[in-house]
Amino acid sequence: MAEKYSAQQISDALATLNDGKEPEQQWQIEGDKLVKTFKFKSFIRAFGWMSQIAIWAEKLNHHPEWFNVYNRVDVKLTTHDVDGISDLDFKLANKMDLFS
């Protein structure tokens, strides 16, 4: 079972996740969600990425809130079971970055 991260754990994990990324490629915290917008060269690339991530989401049993328009995918990650951000959100965020 996932455990809700403290503010310090979120800060530390976010710093690690964003290390070396340009500001427009960084994850942000909005309320109790980890958020990022991914941009791709085309709709088919965005959709293909979403298909890859869907497989990882199933493996982790952790599913994103996302919204797709053409080449953009807006992502929000939160762990509903703990009413906040957990290690599952950061694991899925890492996979999303890896495959983008």
Biopython code that builds the backbone (N, CA, C, O; Angstrom):
import numpy as np
from Bio.PDB.StructureBuilder import StructureBuilder

atoms = [
    (1, "MET", "N", (0.836, -1.193, 0.000)),
    (1, "MET", "CA", (0.000, 0.000, 0.000)),
    (1, "MET", "C", (0.876, 1.250, 0.000)),
    (1, "MET", "O", (1.866, 1.330, 0.727)),
    (2, "ALA", "N", (0.506, 2.193, -0.802)),
    (2, "ALA", "CA", (1.243, 3.447, -0.892)),
    (2, "ALA", "C", (1.042, 4.273, 0.376)),
    (2, "ALA", "O", (0.019, 4.173, 1.054)),
    (3, "GLU", "N", (2.048, 5.088, 0.671)),
    (3, "GLU", "CA", (1.947, 5.999, 1.811)),
    (3, "GLU", "C", (2.077, 7.432, 1.316)),
    (3, "GLU", "O", (2.901, 7.735, 0.454)),
    (4, "LYS", "N", (1.256, 8.297, 1.873)),
    (4, "LYS", "CA", (1.268, 9.709, 1.500)),
    (4, "LYS", "C", (2.610, 10.334, 1.858)),
    (4, "LYS", "O", (3.105, 10.170, 2.973)),
    (5, "TYR", "N", (3.193, 11.053, 0.903)),
    (5, "TYR", "CA", (4.456, 11.734, 1.143)),
    (5, "TYR", "C", (4.234, 12.995, 1.970)),
    (5, "TYR", "O", (3.215, 13.673, 1.841)),
    (6, "SER", "N", (5.203, 13.290, 2.814)),
    (6, "SER", "CA", (5.212, 14.550, 3.555)),
    (6, "SER", "C", (5.660, 15.659, 2.602)),
    (6, "SER", "O", (6.148, 15.385, 1.506)),
    (7, "ALA", "N", (5.492, 16.896, 3.025)),
    (7, "ALA", "CA", (5.928, 18.031, 2.201)),
    (7, "ALA", "C", (7.421, 17.925, 1.891)),
    (7, "ALA", "O", (7.839, 18.228, 0.774)),
    (8, "GLN", "N", (8.221, 17.504, 2.856)),
    (8, "GLN", "CA", (9.664, 17.370, 2.645)),
    (8, "GLN", "C", (9.977, 16.248, 1.650)),
    (8, "GLN", "O", (10.834, 16.410, 0.781)),
    (9, "GLN", "N", (9.289, 15.120, 1.775)),
    (9, "GLN", "CA", (9.492, 14.012, 0.837)),
    (9, "GLN", "C", (9.128, 14.437, -0.586)),
    (9, "GLN", "O", (9.827, 14.089, -1.538)),
    (10, "ILE", "N", (8.045, 15.181, -0.727)),
    (10, "ILE", "CA", (7.635, 15.675, -2.045)),
    (10, "ILE", "C", (8.696, 16.606, -2.603)),
    (10, "ILE", "O", (9.080, 16.489, -3.766)),
    (11, "SER", "N", (9.168, 17.525, -1.784)),
    (11, "SER", "CA", (10.192, 18.476, -2.214)),
    (11, "SER", "C", (11.465, 17.761, -2.673)),
    (11, "SER", "O", (12.031, 18.099, -3.713)),
    (12, "ASP", "N", (11.907, 16.787, -1.903)),
    (12, "ASP", "CA", (13.121, 16.035, -2.237)),
    (12, "ASP", "C", (12.933, 15.221, -3.524)),
    (12, "ASP", "O", (13.798, 15.225, -4.400)),
    (13, "ALA", "N", (11.807, 14.532, -3.627)),
    (13, "ALA", "CA", (11.550, 13.703, -4.811)),
    (13, "ALA", "C", (11.375, 14.568, -6.055)),
    (13, "ALA", "O", (11.816, 14.183, -7.139)),
    (14, "LEU", "N", (10.741, 15.728, -5.917)),
    (14, "LEU", "CA", (10.553, 16.640, -7.038)),
    (14, "LEU", "C", (11.893, 17.182, -7.532)),
    (14, "LEU", "O", (12.121, 17.292, -8.736)),
    (15, "ALA", "N", (12.772, 17.518, -6.595)),
    (15, "ALA", "CA", (14.104, 18.003, -6.972)),
    (15, "ALA", "C", (14.863, 16.936, -7.760)),
    (15, "ALA", "O", (15.511, 17.248, -8.759)),
    (16, "THR", "N", (14.788, 15.707, -7.325)),
    (16, "THR", "CA", (15.444, 14.597, -8.036)),
    (16, "THR", "C", (14.817, 14.391, -9.407)),
    (16, "THR", "O", (15.531, 14.230, -10.397)),
    (17, "LEU", "N", (13.497, 14.394, -9.475)),
    (17, "LEU", "CA", (12.782, 14.187, -10.735)),
    (17, "LEU", "C", (13.110, 15.271, -11.758)),
    (17, "LEU", "O", (13.238, 14.982, -12.948)),
    (18, "ASN", "N", (13.247, 16.511, -11.304)),
    (18, "ASN", "CA", (13.487, 17.642, -12.207)),
    (18, "ASN", "C", (14.957, 17.942, -12.449)),
    (18, "ASN", "O", (15.278, 18.830, -13.239)),
    (19, "ASP", "N", (15.849, 17.231, -11.795)),
    (19, "ASP", "CA", (17.280, 17.499, -11.896)),
    (19, "ASP", "C", (17.744, 17.498, -13.352)),
    (19, "ASP", "O", (17.581, 16.506, -14.063)),
    (20, "GLY", "N", (18.316, 18.603, -13.783)),
    (20, "GLY", "CA", (18.876, 18.712, -15.126)),
    (20, "GLY", "C", (17.884, 19.053, -16.221)),
    (20, "GLY", "O", (18.273, 19.178, -17.382)),
    (21, "LYS", "N", (16.620, 19.205, -15.885)),
    (21, "LYS", "CA", (15.608, 19.521, -16.897)),
    (21, "LYS", "C", (15.456, 21.036, -17.048)),
    (21, "LYS", "O", (15.596, 21.793, -16.087)),
    (22, "GLU", "N", (15.168, 21.451, -18.277)),
    (22, "GLU", "CA", (14.842, 22.854, -18.532)),
    (22, "GLU", "C", (13.526, 23.180, -17.819)),
    (22, "GLU", "O", (12.695, 22.292, -17.624)),
    (23, "PRO", "N", (13.328, 24.444, -17.428)),
    (23, "PRO", "CA", (12.106, 24.808, -16.686)),
    (23, "PRO", "C", (10.807, 24.361, -17.360)),
    (23, "PRO", "O", (9.878, 23.939, -16.672)),
    (24, "GLU", "N", (10.721, 24.445, -18.679)),
    (24, "GLU", "CA", (9.483, 24.063, -19.372)),
    (24, "GLU", "C", (9.267, 22.545, -19.416)),
    (24, "GLU", "O", (8.202, 22.079, -19.820)),
    (25, "GLN", "N", (10.277, 21.779, -19.000)),
    (25, "GLN", "CA", (10.170, 20.319, -18.978)),
    (25, "GLN", "C", (10.027, 19.769, -17.559)),
    (25, "GLN", "O", (10.042, 18.554, -17.361)),
    (26, "GLN", "N", (9.892, 20.641, -16.586)),
    (26, "GLN", "CA", (9.850, 20.211, -15.195)),
    (26, "GLN", "C", (8.432, 19.905, -14.719)),
    (26, "GLN", "O", (7.452, 20.472, -15.201)),
    (27, "TRP", "N", (8.362, 18.995, -13.764)),
    (27, "TRP", "CA", (7.119, 18.685, -13.069)),
    (27, "TRP", "C", (6.875, 19.780, -12.032)),
    (27, "TRP", "O", (7.818, 20.374, -11.509)),
    (28, "GLN", "N", (5.614, 20.036, -11.744)),
    (28, "GLN", "CA", (5.216, 21.031, -10.755)),
    (28, "GLN", "C", (4.242, 20.387, -9.775)),
    (28, "GLN", "O", (3.673, 19.329, -10.047)),
    (29, "ILE", "N", (4.063, 21.035, -8.646)),
    (29, "ILE", "CA", (3.054, 20.618, -7.681)),
    (29, "ILE", "C", (1.909, 21.613, -7.757)),
    (29, "ILE", "O", (2.113, 22.822, -7.650)),
    (30, "GLU", "N", (0.704, 21.091, -7.942)),
    (30, "GLU", "CA", (-0.506, 21.914, -7.907)),
    (30, "GLU", "C", (-1.461, 21.254, -6.922)),
    (30, "GLU", "O", (-2.071, 20.226, -7.220)),
    (31, "GLY", "N", (-1.580, 21.853, -5.760)),
    (31, "GLY", "CA", (-2.421, 21.267, -4.715)),
    (31, "GLY", "C", (-1.853, 19.933, -4.283)),
    (31, "GLY", "O", (-0.723, 19.859, -3.799)),
    (32, "ASP", "N", (-2.638, 18.871, -4.456)),
    (32, "ASP", "CA", (-2.183, 17.529, -4.081)),
    (32, "ASP", "C", (-1.867, 16.693, -5.312)),
    (32, "ASP", "O", (-2.029, 15.473, -5.310)),
    (33, "LYS", "N", (-1.405, 17.381, -6.382)),
    (33, "LYS", "CA", (-1.114, 16.678, -7.631)),
    (33, "LYS", "C", (0.247, 17.068, -8.190)),
    (33, "LYS", "O", (0.707, 18.201, -8.051)),
    (34, "LEU", "N", (0.862, 16.095, -8.820)),
    (34, "LEU", "CA", (2.106, 16.264, -9.557)),
    (34, "LEU", "C", (1.689, 16.471, -11.008)),
    (34, "LEU", "O", (1.027, 15.604, -11.580)),
    (35, "VAL", "N", (2.060, 17.603, -11.623)),
    (35, "VAL", "CA", (1.552, 17.942, -12.949)),
    (35, "VAL", "C", (2.666, 18.294, -13.938)),
    (35, "VAL", "O", (3.724, 18.805, -13.571)),
    (36, "LYS", "N", (2.375, 17.997, -15.215)),
    (36, "LYS", "CA", (3.305, 18.334, -16.282)),
    (36, "LYS", "C", (2.565, 18.284, -17.610)),
    (36, "LYS", "O", (1.621, 17.511, -17.778)),
    (37, "THR", "N", (3.001, 19.114, -18.551)),
    (37, "THR", "CA", (2.492, 19.067, -19.916)),
    (37, "THR", "C", (3.594, 18.530, -20.812)),
    (37, "THR", "O", (4.713, 19.044, -20.821)),
    (38, "PHE", "N", (3.265, 17.498, -21.559)),
    (38, "PHE", "CA", (4.180, 16.903, -22.528)),
    (38, "PHE", "C", (3.764, 17.362, -23.918)),
    (38, "PHE", "O", (2.576, 17.379, -24.239)),
    (39, "LYS", "N", (4.742, 17.736, -24.746)),
    (39, "LYS", "CA", (4.467, 18.135, -26.129)),
    (39, "LYS", "C", (5.260, 17.233, -27.069)),
    (39, "LYS", "O", (6.439, 16.954, -26.850)),
    (40, "PHE", "N", (4.583, 16.790, -28.112)),
    (40, "PHE", "CA", (5.170, 15.874, -29.083)),
    (40, "PHE", "C", (5.111, 16.487, -30.478)),
    (40, "PHE", "O", (4.495, 17.534, -30.674)),
    (41, "LYS", "N", (5.750, 15.839, -31.443)),
    (41, "LYS", "CA", (5.794, 16.369, -32.807)),
    (41, "LYS", "C", (4.472, 16.226, -33.548)),
    (41, "LYS", "O", (4.218, 16.953, -34.509)),
    (42, "SER", "N", (3.633, 15.298, -33.111)),
    (42, "SER", "CA", (2.371, 15.071, -33.811)),
    (42, "SER", "C", (1.383, 14.388, -32.869)),
    (42, "SER", "O", (1.735, 13.953, -31.773)),
    (43, "PHE", "N", (0.140, 14.306, -33.331)),
    (43, "PHE", "CA", (-0.885, 13.608, -32.567)),
    (43, "PHE", "C", (-0.531, 12.137, -32.407)),
    (43, "PHE", "O", (-0.667, 11.581, -31.318)),
    (44, "ILE", "N", (-0.081, 11.508, -33.474)),
    (44, "ILE", "CA", (0.212, 10.076, -33.417)),
    (44, "ILE", "C", (1.332, 9.771, -32.424)),
    (44, "ILE", "O", (1.304, 8.733, -31.763)),
    (45, "ARG", "N", (2.305, 10.655, -32.313)),
    (45, "ARG", "CA", (3.372, 10.456, -31.315)),
    (45, "ARG", "C", (2.842, 10.623, -29.897)),
    (45, "ARG", "O", (3.213, 9.867, -28.999)),
    (46, "ALA", "N", (1.980, 11.606, -29.694)),
    (46, "ALA", "CA", (1.372, 11.797, -28.374)),
    (46, "ALA", "C", (0.535, 10.573, -28.008)),
    (46, "ALA", "O", (0.607, 10.077, -26.884)),
    (47, "PHE", "N", (-0.249, 10.097, -28.955)),
    (47, "PHE", "CA", (-1.109, 8.950, -28.710)),
    (47, "PHE", "C", (-0.287, 7.684, -28.472)),
    (47, "PHE", "O", (-0.633, 6.874, -27.612)),
    (48, "GLY", "N", (0.792, 7.510, -29.224)),
    (48, "GLY", "CA", (1.678, 6.366, -29.027)),
    (48, "GLY", "C", (2.309, 6.377, -27.643)),
    (48, "GLY", "O", (2.412, 5.341, -26.986)),
    (49, "TRP", "N", (2.728, 7.554, -27.212)),
    (49, "TRP", "CA", (3.297, 7.699, -25.867)),
    (49, "TRP", "C", (2.269, 7.337, -24.808)),
    (49, "TRP", "O", (2.580, 6.638, -23.843)),
    (50, "MET", "N", (1.044, 7.813, -24.990)),
    (50, "MET", "CA", (-0.013, 7.489, -24.034)),
    (50, "MET", "C", (-0.247, 5.981, -23.985)),
    (50, "MET", "O", (-0.502, 5.428, -22.916)),
    (51, "SER", "N", (-0.162, 5.325, -25.120)),
    (51, "SER", "CA", (-0.340, 3.864, -25.158)),
    (51, "SER", "C", (0.771, 3.159, -24.379)),
    (51, "SER", "O", (0.505, 2.211, -23.639)),
    (52, "GLN", "N", (2.011, 3.618, -24.543)),
    (52, "GLN", "CA", (3.132, 3.041, -23.789)),
    (52, "GLN", "C", (2.942, 3.256, -22.297)),
    (52, "GLN", "O", (3.143, 2.339, -21.500)),
    (53, "ILE", "N", (2.558, 4.455, -21.924)),
    (53, "ILE", "CA", (2.396, 4.781, -20.507)),
    (53, "ILE", "C", (1.223, 4.008, -19.908)),
    (53, "ILE", "O", (1.264, 3.638, -18.735)),
    (54, "ALA", "N", (0.191, 3.764, -20.689)),
    (54, "ALA", "CA", (-0.955, 2.992, -20.197)),
    (54, "ALA", "C", (-0.515, 1.605, -19.736)),
    (54, "ALA", "O", (-1.026, 1.090, -18.742)),
    (55, "ILE", "N", (0.423, 1.006, -20.449)),
    (55, "ILE", "CA", (0.945, -0.309, -20.064)),
    (55, "ILE", "C", (1.665, -0.220, -18.721)),
    (55, "ILE", "O", (1.463, -1.061, -17.845)),
    (56, "TRP", "N", (2.505, 0.805, -18.563)),
    (56, "TRP", "CA", (3.206, 0.987, -17.280)),
    (56, "TRP", "C", (2.231, 1.292, -16.149)),
    (56, "TRP", "O", (2.400, 0.814, -15.027)),
    (57, "ALA", "N", (1.210, 2.090, -16.450)),
    (57, "ALA", "CA", (0.215, 2.416, -15.423)),
    (57, "ALA", "C", (-0.479, 1.144, -14.926)),
    (57, "ALA", "O", (-0.732, 0.994, -13.731)),
    (58, "GLU", "N", (-0.780, 0.241, -15.845)),
    (58, "GLU", "CA", (-1.396, -1.030, -15.452)),
    (58, "GLU", "C", (-0.444, -1.853, -14.587)),
    (58, "GLU", "O", (-0.856, -2.435, -13.583)),
    (59, "LYS", "N", (0.829, -1.900, -14.979)),
    (59, "LYS", "CA", (1.812, -2.659, -14.197)),
    (59, "LYS", "C", (1.938, -2.118, -12.778)),
    (59, "LYS", "O", (2.077, -2.879, -11.821)),
    (60, "LEU", "N", (1.886, -0.805, -12.656)),
    (60, "LEU", "CA", (1.988, -0.171, -11.333)),
    (60, "LEU", "C", (0.641, -0.127, -10.616)),
    (60, "LEU", "O", (0.572, 0.200, -9.431)),
    (61, "ASN", "N", (-0.430, -0.458, -11.341)),
    (61, "ASN", "CA", (-1.793, -0.319, -10.824)),
    (61, "ASN", "C", (-2.009, 1.103, -10.310)),
    (61, "ASN", "O", (-2.542, 1.324, -9.223)),
    (62, "HIS", "N", (-1.574, 2.057, -11.135)),
    (62, "HIS", "CA", (-1.659, 3.476, -10.781)),
    (62, "HIS", "C", (-1.933, 4.244, -12.065)),
    (62, "HIS", "O", (-1.107, 4.239, -12.978)),
    (63, "HIS", "N", (-3.066, 4.893, -12.144)),
    (63, "HIS", "CA", (-3.525, 5.451, -13.404)),
    (63, "HIS", "C", (-3.559, 6.976, -13.373)),
    (63, "HIS", "O", (-4.042, 7.574, -12.412)),
    (64, "PRO", "N", (-3.046, 7.595, -14.424)),
    (64, "PRO", "CA", (-2.968, 9.054, -14.462)),
    (64, "PRO", "C", (-4.300, 9.698, -14.811)),
    (64, "PRO", "O", (-5.177, 9.078, -15.413)),
    (65, "GLU", "N", (-4.424, 10.938, -14.422)),
    (65, "GLU", "CA", (-5.452, 11.813, -14.973)),
    (65, "GLU", "C", (-4.742, 12.530, -16.109)),
    (65, "GLU", "O", (-3.732, 13.196, -15.885)),
    (66, "TRP", "N", (-5.261, 12.400, -17.332)),
    (66, "TRP", "CA", (-4.598, 13.083, -18.442)),
    (66, "TRP", "C", (-5.595, 13.568, -19.461)),
    (66, "TRP", "O", (-6.721, 13.077, -19.548)),
    (67, "PHE", "N", (-5.156, 14.546, -20.232)),
    (67, "PHE", "CA", (-6.004, 15.190, -21.223)),
    (67, "PHE", "C", (-5.145, 15.424, -22.456)),
    (67, "PHE", "O", (-4.056, 15.991, -22.368)),
    (68, "ASN", "N", (-5.643, 14.983, -23.602)),
    (68, "ASN", "CA", (-4.874, 15.075, -24.841)),
    (68, "ASN", "C", (-5.606, 15.936, -25.867)),
    (68, "ASN", "O", (-6.788, 15.732, -26.144)),
    (69, "VAL", "N", (-4.879, 16.898, -26.421)),
    (69, "VAL", "CA", (-5.333, 17.651, -27.584)),
    (69, "VAL", "C", (-4.158, 17.703, -28.550)),
    (69, "VAL", "O", (-3.092, 18.225, -28.226)),
    (70, "TYR", "N", (-4.370, 17.154, -29.741)),
    (70, "TYR", "CA", (-3.379, 17.076, -30.800)),
    (70, "TYR", "C", (-2.039, 16.556, -30.269)),
    (70, "TYR", "O", (-1.929, 15.376, -29.933)),
    (71, "ASN", "N", (-1.028, 17.414, -30.188)),
    (71, "ASN", "CA", (0.314, 16.951, -29.809)),
    (71, "ASN", "C", (0.650, 17.175, -28.339)),
    (71, "ASN", "O", (1.796, 16.988, -27.929)),
    (72, "ARG", "N", (-0.334, 17.571, -27.550)),
    (72, "ARG", "CA", (-0.104, 17.913, -26.140)),
    (72, "ARG", "C", (-0.854, 16.939, -25.238)),
    (72, "ARG", "O", (-1.994, 16.563, -25.510)),
    (73, "VAL", "N", (-0.180, 16.539, -24.153)),
    (73, "VAL", "CA", (-0.823, 15.700, -23.136)),
    (73, "VAL", "C", (-0.569, 16.365, -21.777)),
    (73, "VAL", "O", (0.571, 16.480, -21.327)),
    (74, "ASP", "N", (-1.647, 16.794, -21.146)),
    (74, "ASP", "CA", (-1.572, 17.365, -19.803)),
    (74, "ASP", "C", (-1.779, 16.231, -18.807)),
    (74, "ASP", "O", (-2.764, 15.497, -18.888)),
    (75, "VAL", "N", (-0.848, 16.090, -17.866)),
    (75, "VAL", "CA", (-0.863, 14.981, -16.913)),
    (75, "VAL", "C", (-0.992, 15.511, -15.495)),
    (75, "VAL", "O", (-0.363, 16.501, -15.122)),
    (76, "LYS", "N", (-1.824, 14.827, -14.711)),
    (76, "LYS", "CA", (-1.947, 15.093, -13.273)),
    (76, "LYS", "C", (-1.858, 13.752, -12.568)),
    (76, "LYS", "O", (-2.599, 12.821, -12.885)),
    (77, "LEU", "N", (-0.946, 13.659, -11.607)),
    (77, "LEU", "CA", (-0.763, 12.424, -10.852)),
    (77, "LEU", "C", (-1.054, 12.673, -9.379)),
    (77, "LEU", "O", (-0.569, 13.637, -8.786)),
    (78, "THR", "N", (-1.844, 11.798, -8.811)),
    (78, "THR", "CA", (-2.135, 11.812, -7.387)),
    (78, "THR", "C", (-2.531, 10.397, -6.987)),
    (78, "THR", "O", (-2.959, 9.609, -7.830)),
    (79, "THR", "N", (-2.393, 10.079, -5.730)),
    (79, "THR", "CA", (-2.764, 8.753, -5.234)),
    (79, "THR", "C", (-4.045, 8.905, -4.434)),
    (79, "THR", "O", (-4.028, 9.358, -3.290)),
    (80, "HIS", "N", (-5.148, 8.525, -5.043)),
    (80, "HIS", "CA", (-6.453, 8.706, -4.412)),
    (80, "HIS", "C", (-6.580, 7.922, -3.100)),
    (80, "HIS", "O", (-7.247, 8.370, -2.167)),
    (81, "ASP", "N", (-5.940, 6.756, -3.036)),
    (81, "ASP", "CA", (-6.022, 5.929, -1.818)),
    (81, "ASP", "C", (-5.451, 6.619, -0.583)),
    (81, "ASP", "O", (-5.868, 6.329, 0.538)),
    (82, "VAL", "N", (-4.490, 7.539, -0.786)),
    (82, "VAL", "CA", (-3.885, 8.229, 0.360)),
    (82, "VAL", "C", (-4.251, 9.712, 0.384)),
    (82, "VAL", "O", (-3.801, 10.462, 1.251)),
    (83, "ASP", "N", (-5.076, 10.122, -0.583)),
    (83, "ASP", "CA", (-5.516, 11.512, -0.665)),
    (83, "ASP", "C", (-4.336, 12.472, -0.771)),
    (83, "ASP", "O", (-4.271, 13.480, -0.067)),
    (84, "GLY", "N", (-3.405, 12.142, -1.662)),
    (84, "GLY", "CA", (-2.238, 12.995, -1.853)),
    (84, "GLY", "C", (-1.223, 12.337, -2.758)),
    (84, "GLY", "O", (-1.543, 11.424, -3.519)),
    (85, "ILE", "N", (-0.012, 12.806, -2.668)),
    (85, "ILE", "CA", (1.087, 12.332, -3.512)),
    (85, "ILE", "C", (1.862, 11.241, -2.779)),
    (85, "ILE", "O", (2.151, 11.357, -1.588)),
    (86, "SER", "N", (2.194, 10.180, -3.513)),
    (86, "SER", "CA", (2.950, 9.059, -2.942)),
    (86, "SER", "C", (4.077, 8.663, -3.890)),
    (86, "SER", "O", (4.267, 9.270, -4.944)),
    (87, "ASP", "N", (4.821, 7.630, -3.491)),
    (87, "ASP", "CA", (5.897, 7.127, -4.332)),
    (87, "ASP", "C", (5.376, 6.636, -5.680)),
    (87, "ASP", "O", (6.113, 6.682, -6.666)),
    (88, "LEU", "N", (4.138, 6.169, -5.754)),
    (88, "LEU", "CA", (3.570, 5.713, -7.019)),
    (88, "LEU", "C", (3.527, 6.836, -8.053)),
    (88, "LEU", "O", (3.755, 6.601, -9.240)),
    (89, "ASP", "N", (3.237, 8.044, -7.606)),
    (89, "ASP", "CA", (3.195, 9.184, -8.518)),
    (89, "ASP", "C", (4.571, 9.474, -9.101)),
    (89, "ASP", "O", (4.703, 9.756, -10.292)),
    (90, "PHE", "N", (5.581, 9.405, -8.264)),
    (90, "PHE", "CA", (6.933, 9.656, -8.753)),
    (90, "PHE", "C", (7.450, 8.518, -9.623)),
    (90, "PHE", "O", (8.196, 8.762, -10.571)),
    (91, "LYS", "N", (7.070, 7.286, -9.322)),
    (91, "LYS", "CA", (7.455, 6.155, -10.183)),
    (91, "LYS", "C", (6.863, 6.313, -11.578)),
    (91, "LYS", "O", (7.554, 6.126, -12.579)),
    (92, "LEU", "N", (5.577, 6.660, -11.637)),
    (92, "LEU", "CA", (4.939, 6.825, -12.940)),
    (92, "LEU", "C", (5.485, 8.053, -13.664)),
    (92, "LEU", "O", (5.656, 8.025, -14.882)),
    (93, "ALA", "N", (5.757, 9.120, -12.937)),
    (93, "ALA", "CA", (6.346, 10.319, -13.546)),
    (93, "ALA", "C", (7.700, 9.990, -14.172)),
    (93, "ALA", "O", (8.006, 10.456, -15.270)),
    (94, "ASN", "N", (8.507, 9.195, -13.483)),
    (94, "ASN", "CA", (9.805, 8.784, -14.039)),
    (94, "ASN", "C", (9.632, 8.020, -15.333)),
    (94, "ASN", "O", (10.373, 8.255, -16.287)),
    (95, "LYS", "N", (8.667, 7.105, -15.392)),
    (95, "LYS", "CA", (8.401, 6.340, -16.618)),
    (95, "LYS", "C", (7.940, 7.287, -17.731)),
    (95, "LYS", "O", (8.353, 7.145, -18.882)),
    (96, "MET", "N", (7.103, 8.230, -17.392)),
    (96, "MET", "CA", (6.618, 9.175, -18.396)),
    (96, "MET", "C", (7.781, 9.968, -18.997)),
    (96, "MET", "O", (7.854, 10.142, -20.213)),
    (97, "ASP", "N", (8.683, 10.443, -18.144)),
    (97, "ASP", "CA", (9.851, 11.178, -18.631)),
    (97, "ASP", "C", (10.753, 10.281, -19.479)),
    (97, "ASP", "O", (11.268, 10.713, -20.511)),
    (98, "LEU", "N", (10.940, 9.061, -19.053)),
    (98, "LEU", "CA", (11.808, 8.125, -19.754)),
    (98, "LEU", "C", (11.346, 7.875, -21.179)),
    (98, "LEU", "O", (12.169, 7.776, -22.089)),
    (99, "PHE", "N", (10.041, 7.772, -21.384)),
    (99, "PHE", "CA", (9.498, 7.435, -22.692)),
    (99, "PHE", "C", (9.096, 8.648, -23.527)),
    (99, "PHE", "O", (8.647, 8.487, -24.662)),
    (100, "SER", "N", (9.248, 9.864, -22.985)),
    (100, "SER", "CA", (8.843, 11.047, -23.752)),
    (100, "SER", "C", (9.940, 11.519, -24.695)),
    (100, "SER", "O", (9.757, 12.503, -25.411)),
]
sb = StructureBuilder()
sb.init_structure("model")
sb.init_model(0)
sb.init_chain("A")
sb.init_seg("    ")
for serial, (resi, resn, name, xyz) in enumerate(atoms, 1):
    if name == "N":
        sb.init_residue(resn, " ", resi, " ")
    sb.init_atom(name, np.array(xyz, "f"), 0.0, 1.0, " ", f" {name:<3s}", serial, name[0])
structure = sb.get_structure()
